């Protein structure tokens, strides 16, 4: 029975991480150059759930900056607008919230059952 609680607790953590990623995406909806992050839920062999966050790809920064050239002194193009859309983020957050609530209800039911069993044996 403890394994079921561990599975629910891992799912709570995974859904919490998913909601945090989505909240970060929504917070940066108007930030030019921001690339939305995505969360993928995976089942582990032991039955637990993990959230894997896809970080946006970024170019590595050089360790030694190059000498400025005439091209560097010219005005650069503005960064592209954010690729975050509320049409994708809101349903994602709702699904994570419902998954969180379902696992929380499962832990609550386990707690009530254990209390009932302890009352019977005590």
Secondary structure, DSSP 4 states (H G I P E B T S, - for coil): -HHHHHHHHHHHHHHHHHHHHHHHHHHTTT-TT----EEEEEE-TTS-EEEEEEPPP-PPPPSSPPPP-HHHHSPPPPPPPP---HHHHHHHHHHHHHHHHHHHHHHHHHHHHHHHHHHHH-
